[in-house]
């Protein structure tokens, strides 16, 4: 996933794929054996996803302004 994602469709697809990856990780976690590091990793994944969304959102707002 190291390629640049420039158009809105690709960006939304990227976010969906990352969210699905997060959900897969979440589904594989055993609640009985989960430790603090596992929870920290999940939080980190969500933080990364949110950061990427914010970057894409700025791109979309910029594109909307350029269309006007």
Secondary structure as GFF3:
##gff-version 3
##sequence-region A 1 68
A	DSSP	alpha_helix	8	28	.	.	.	ID=ss1
A	DSSP	alpha_helix	36	67	.	.	.	ID=ss2
###
